[in-house]
Amino acid sequence: MAAKKRLLIIHPAPAPYRIDLFNALAKRFVLKVVFLDKKIWYQKDTIGTWFKDIKFDFEYLDSGISLINRRLALGLGKKIDAFRPDAVVTSEFGFATSFLVGRGGGHRHIVWTADNPEVIRAESPLRRGWKRLLLPRIASLILYSKETEDFYRRKLGFKGAAGICPNVQSEKNILRKVGAAAGNAGRCLIKYGLVGRKVVLYMGRLSPEKRVDRLISAFSRISKDAPYQLVLVGSGSERQALETMARRLGISDQVLFMGHLEGPEFYAWFRLGCVLVLPSDFEPWGAVVNEALVGGIPAVVAEAVGAKVLIRPGRNGTVFNPAKEGDLERAIEYWLASGRPLGKAGIMKERPPKMGSAFDAAVEGFAGAIESHAG
């Protein structure tokens, strides 16, 4: 049996939506993950309830200089030399990627990016030019979608190999977490007076690019005299402004601001939601879309959301055009009309997933890129 290849992943920080993938890769490779920070810049806490699920070898390299929510890490070369990898994966085209391109070495260098075509189109000429300079100097790309690969080849001139690894989690683990949250869902049903209502769900940061104001505005136009509830799970700088907006529109009693949730408190809402909405102007992916679809909730997402590739229009969700008047409202109303009002018996039943298995294929896409280009 051939020896496992040694894989070093240099990643910005621990994140719950990466854990399943890294755990799976640890079975395939001699894996080490080096995190450049102990938390993502928008996270409140270093260690979440998901931290106990980590089964891979990792360490932190959190020394260096912080610059605009990015860390210029010191000591990368020593970490690489000590581990002696066959392949090194860096995220995006920032400092770590630039450092490895300039340093060279006996390993293969692969870049993993969350880009989607809309994100690339919005980039500055300087950033796009820097990518063009680096692309010929890396072995391969790992991308979220075939659509993004095609864009890289047509618009950025990339000629190397690419692995397709969408940002999805283990369906088995998502269903396990949703299943374990039944009791929490029942308590929320009573506590927030949701019996007989239909819940429009948003899960994510309350920050400007997420355009939660767009969702609140649309909800205000469809919720009058209707048994609808808008539930916003997440925290962020826009919360006070959004609360003020809900009051101004006269719907504050129909909008719940839940703040940051984790574990069963978070997954309970996948038993209560009728439709998930992600109305962002900037969203490289949107991991919650995968979680919602596996949990049986249809998703309405803006055209800028990378996870729109998971949507099968009319079957599991809708991709809406923010520039088209009424498009968001119509999409939400369509899925609310097909959902049932909440009742205790209903939330105790498992809802059939609204997407097929994608996680194993994602692991293969990532691993294939490494195995094809590592020594």
N, C-alpha and C positions, 0 to 999 in steps of 0.2 A: 504494500500500500504506500502510495506516495505521501511524503511528509506534507502536512498542511502549510500553506503559504502564510507568511507573517504579514499581517495587515495593521497599519497604524492609521487611525482616523483622527485628524485634528479638527475639533468641532468647537463652535463658540461657547456653548454652555449646555448643561443637562436640560433636557426638555421631555415632558411626558410622551409626546408623539413620536419620539425617536427610540424609546426603550425597547419595544418589540423587535424592531429592525436590528438594533445592536445585539440583542440577545440571540437572535437567529444567526447573525453573522459570526458570533462567538462559537457557534457549533461547527461552522464551516472553515474558519481560519483561526490561527493564533492571533487573537485580536487584542489590541490595546487602543483605548480611546483617551486622547489627551484633551481635556476641556480647558479653554483659555480663560474661563471665568467660572465662578461658582453659581451664578444665576444669569438668566437672560435679563437684559437691561430693564424689561418691563415687568419682570416677576417681582412679587412682594417678598417671597421667602426663598431661601437657598434650597431647603429640602421640603418637598411636598409629600403628600401621602403616597404618591407613586414611587418614591425613591426606593422603597423596599423591594420593588419588582426588578431592580437592576441585577443581572446575572453575568455581566461582562466585566473585564478588568479595565479600570480607568484610574486616571489621576488628574490633578489640576496643574496647570502652568499659569498661575494667575499673577505672575510678576511681570511688570512692564508698564507701559504708558497708556492710559485711557484717553481716547480721542473720539468725540462725537459718537458715543455709544459703541465704540469699537476699541479693542485692546491690541496694542502693538506689543506682542509677547516677546520676552527675552528668554533665550535658552532653548529655542526650538531645535537648533542643530544638535545640542547635547542629547535631547530626548530621542531624536532620530538615530544618532550614532549608537546610543545605548540599546535600543530595541532591535536594530539591524533588520528593518522591514524589507519585504519583497515589493511592497507597494505602499504608497502614502496617499491618503485622500484628504484634500483640504476643501473647505467650504468657500464658495464664491471666489471673487477675484481681488481680494484684499491683501493685507499684509502677509499672512501665512502663505498664500499661493505665490505671491510675488517673491517672497524669500526663497521658497523652494525652487522656483524657476531659475533664480540667480545662482543658487547654491549647487544645483545638480546633485549627483550621487549615483550609487549603484542600484537604486530602486526606481520603480516606475511612479510617475506622478499623475494622479487623476483628480480632476476638479468636480465637485458635487455642487450643483447650483439649484436654487429654488426659482430661477427665472421662468417667466412665461412670456409669450409674445407681447402682451400689453405692457408688462413691466419694462421690457427691453425698449419698446417704442418710446416710452416716457423718459428714458435715460438721457443724460447730457452727452453731447458729442465727445467730451473728454473721457467719460467713463466707457463709452462704447469703443473709442479708439484704444483705450488701455486693454480692453478685452481682445481686440483684434491683434494687438501686439503679443499677448500671452498665449492665445489659443494654439499657434503652431508649435509651442514649446511644451505642451502637455501631452500625455499618452492617450487620454480618453476623457470623456465627459460622462457624468451621471446626471440624468435629467428626469423631471417629473412626468413628461409626456412626449409622445411621438410628434405632436404639434410643435413643441418647443425644439425638438431635434431638427425638424424640417426648417424652422426659422433660423436656427444657428447655421445650417448649411447654406440656405439661400441668401440670407442677409448678412451674415458675419463670415462667410467663407470657410467654415470649419470643415476639415476633410478627414478628421480622425474617426475613431470608433466611439460609439455612445451606448450606454446602458440606460434603459428606461426603468425608473424606480419611483413611482408615485408615492407621495407622502401618506401612506395608509398604514393602519395598525392591524394587528391580528384580529380577525373577525371573532374568533373564539374568545379572546380576552375581552373584547368590547361587550359581547353578549353576556359574558360572566359578570362583568361590572354592572351592566344594566339589570341583570337578574338579581344581583345582590342588593339593589337599591329599591326593591318593591316596598319595604317598610317605610323608607324615607318618602317615597312618592305618596303613599297613603296619608302620611302626616301632613305633607304639603297640601294635598287635596282638601283636607279639612281646615287647616290653619289659614289658608288664603282664600277659602270660599270658592273653590274651583268646580264644584259639582255642577253639572249641567252647562259648563262653559267650554269653549274651544280656545286653546292656547297657541298664540303666535310666539315663537321662541327665537331669541337672539343670544348667542354665546360667544364672547370675545371681549377684547379691550374696548373701553369707552374712550376712543381717541379719534381725532378728526378724520383720518383717512378711512375709518370704518363706516362713516356716514350713517350712524345710528339715527341722526336727525332725519334723514331721508325715510327711514322705516317708521319713526314716530309720526311724521307728517302723513305718510300713506295710511297708517293704521287709523289715524284720526278721521280719515275720510270714509272708512268702511265700518267703523265700530259703533257709530251712533245707533242706539236702540238694538244693538246686536249683542249676544252673549259671548263676546270675545274678550280675551285677556292677553295683553302683551307682557312677556316676561323677559327681562334683560339680565343675563347672568354674566357678570364681569365688572371690573373696576377700571378707573382711568380718569384722565384729566377733564373729560367732558361731562362727567356725571352731573355736576351742579347745573350746567347749562341745559342738559337734557331734561332734568327734573323741572326746571323753570319752563321749558318748552311744553312739557306735558300739561303743566298747570295752565299755561296760556291758552292751550287748545281745548281745555276743559275735559281732559281724559285722564287726569292724574289718578283717579280711582280705578282705572283700567290698565294702569302700567305699574308693574312690580319691578323695582330695582333690587336685585338679590345680592349684588356685590360679588366678590371673588369666592368661588366654591371649588371644592375638591372632593374626590372620593365619592361615596354614596350620595352625598348632598348634591353633587354635580350630576351624576348619572341618573338621579331620580327624575330629572326633567326630560330625559329621553322617554320616560314612561308617560309623561304628562303633555308633551308638546304635540300639536296637530300638524304644524309646519315649522321648519327652521328657515330663517331668512338671514342671508349674509349680503348686505347691500354695499359693500366696500368699493371705493374708488381705486384702492391699491391693495392687492391681496395676492402675493405670489402663489399661495396654495389655499389654505383654509382647512386645517385638519379636522375641525368640528363637522364639516360636511360628510366626511367618511364615517365618523362616529354616528351621526344622525341617521344616515342611510342604512347602516348596518343595524341600528336600533329600530328601524321600521318607520322613520319619519321622513316624508318628502322634504326636499330642500329647494328654496328659491334663492338663486345667487345672481349677482351682477355679472356683466360680461367681463369685468376685470379680474374676477376670482379664478385662480388657476384650477381649483377643484371642479370647475364647470365640466371638465372632461369626464367626471363621474356621473353627470346628469344625463338621463335618457328622457327627453321631453315627453310629457304626458304619462310617463310610467313611474318616474321616481322624483320628478321635480321640474323646475322651469329656470331657464336662463333669461333674465330680463335686461332690457336696454334702458339705462337710467335717463337717457335723453328723450325717450319716447313717453309722452305724457300718459299717465294712467297704466303703464305697463306693469309696474310693481303691484299696484292695487289689484289689477285683474289676476295676476299670478297668485297672490295671497288668497283672494276670494275663491279661486278655482279649487285650491287644495283644502281650504276651510270647508267648502261645500261638500267635499267627499269624505270629510272626517266626522267622527261621532262625538257628541258632547261627552265630557268626562263623567265617569261614575266609578265607584270603588271596584266593582267587579271587572270593569274594562282594563283598569291599570294593572291588575294582577295577572292579566294574560300576556304572554309573550307575543309581540308583534312580529310578523314575518319580515326578514331583512328586505330592503329595497335596492340592494346591489349584490351582485355575486361575489365570489371569493376573488380578491385582488392581492392579498398580502403575500402569498407564496410566489406569485409572479413578480411582485416587487422585489422580493429577496433575490430571486433568480436574476433579475435585471441588474441589480447592484453587484451580486457575486460574479455574474458573467463578465462584467466590465473588468473586475479585478483579475479573474482567472485567465482571461484572454491576453492580459497585458502585464502580468507580473512574472517575470523571469522564466 
